[in-house]
Amino acid sequence: MTQNKLEIMKCTHGKPKPDVDSLAFGKHFTDHMFIMDYSEEKGWHGARIIPYQPLTLDPAAMVFHYGQTVFEGLKAYRSEEGDIRLFRPEENFARLNRSSDRLSIPPVDESLMLNYLKELILLDRDWIPTAEGTSLYIRPFIIATEPNLSVAPSRTYKLMMILSPVGAYYEEGMNPVGIFVEDHYTRAAPGGTGTAKTAGNYCAAYKAQDRATANQKSQVLWLDGVEKKYIEEVGSMNVFFKIDGEIHTPELSGSILEGVTRKSVIELLHSWGMNVRERRISMEEVIAASKAGTLEEVFGTGTAAVISPVGELQWKDHSMLINNRNTGALAKRLYDSLTGIQTGEQEDPFGWSVQINDN
């Protein structure tokens, strides 16, 4: 059972805030953090907001040895009127629980977590940047803390939330990026942890990212782990293709992340009367569309970048330019609509925005 009492310990000396013009992604952190603990006897308990600080963990803590950890990523925005807004946070906490279930971590009370997050954001409200393209990135995460080298789920955990004012995820911003199609390494396979947001999925991608960087590409496009034929996702994003006027995206096969931005893009496209086909998409099909001149747009979707247009795909000895390396009209419209809803500049007919009372 989760106990809902929240203790707040305010820091006495705030940190200097970074220059908004030099904001990178995930480099700066606010004055406070949230922590609560789990034990089999008490369940989730001890919810508290404390000054941002290092952790002390036993060297035998199971997270260090067996990687039992999950995390999430969402953002807070300031509207022109000064309101604080979250974008579909309930989806993130629901996904946190789905990831936890896959990693044998006990679930949290999702509505209570949202309340805790609101309190943390209100405490550090002055850290929310207001310049165009900036936001306050929110990282909830859970780690296994039991000091035990047995190969079994931990019996104790810590859940934390930290906040980071951020600028654009990619240096290119909304300019199209180059993508390297990975045909050697595998990100995930059916029955694995690909659909969970867990640390090992990301560090296992570093070697492939090195190959992409060596080929002057910004990100990796993963293929399926069985046949190395079907497209799955791009690095930390889901991926969409516009082919001959139709929108296509890889189906949720159990080995790719069920992105909140992906879901929002599909719902937004449907509201515009556009059909989205969720299906298996092969690289051969994409090459054929490129040669036929029907590959009109490719773009990634994710919390960090929102919409990231792709200007080039490189697979083996095939290099495909997309839309002359220009941002496509659909990607731009989606970006403007999503960021407009997130910041309150556009109407939100879906009820996606959650406002935080800043009184």
Buried (B, 14 or more C-beta within 10 A) or exposed (E): EBBEEBEEEEBEEBEEBBEEEEBBBBEBBBBBBBBBBBBEEEBBBBBBBBBBEEEEEEEEBBBBBBBBBBBBBBBBBBBEEEBBBBBBBBBBBBBBBBBBEBBEBBBBBBEBBBEBBBBBBBBBBEBBBEEEBBBBBBBBBBBBBBEBEEEEBBBBBBBBBBBBBBBBBBEBBBEBBBBBBBBEBBBBBEEBBBBBBBBBBBEBBEEBBEBBEEEEBBBBBBBBBEEBBBBBBBBBBBBBBBBEEEBBBBBBBBBBBBBBBBBBBBEBBEEEEBEBEBEBBBBEBBBEBBEEEEBBBBBBBBBBBBBBBBBBBBBEEEEBBBBEBBBBEBBBBBBBBBBEBBBBEEEEEEEBBBEBEEE
